[in-house]
Amino acid sequence: MKLLLWVVTLLILLLWTGTIWVFTGLADWLAAQVATGEAANLAAIIAQWPVPPELAPWIGEAFLLPLRDLFAWTVGVLESLLPFLPSLVGILSVLLWVLWFIVAAIIVVLALLGHWALSKAQGLKRSLRRPA
């Protein structure tokens, strides 16, 4: 049971690390888009997104239109931050890894508490089996 606890803990830590790695890469990509000037065109690109063919039977144009408008508005707001974005991305990467460390520490502490609880439960089970 303890082995299963630690295997699950390691899998959760791997997923958490991968998630932070992807978000850090996304932040770096966004900084590169800002540096090349491509980010200024994102609102126009998003406003022209068609419904993906796989989702067309379930999502109509009427449903997608408000989503496109929301994304275009969000990118428009972010465009006002373009001059400050490169410095913010550097800070964001650091903050993401600090967040990773905090959450990873919490996960490990919870696994240690689980390991301790399993040890106590096994000790209790052994003491109940022994005849008095």
Secondary structure, DSSP 4 states (H G I P E B T S, - for coil): -HHHHHHHHHHHHHHHHHHHHHHHHHHHHHHHHHHHTGGGGHHHHHHTPPPPTTTTTT--HHHHHHHHHHHHHHHHHHHTTTTTHHHHHHHHHHHHHHHHHHHHHHHHHHHHHHHHHHHHHHHHHHHHHS--
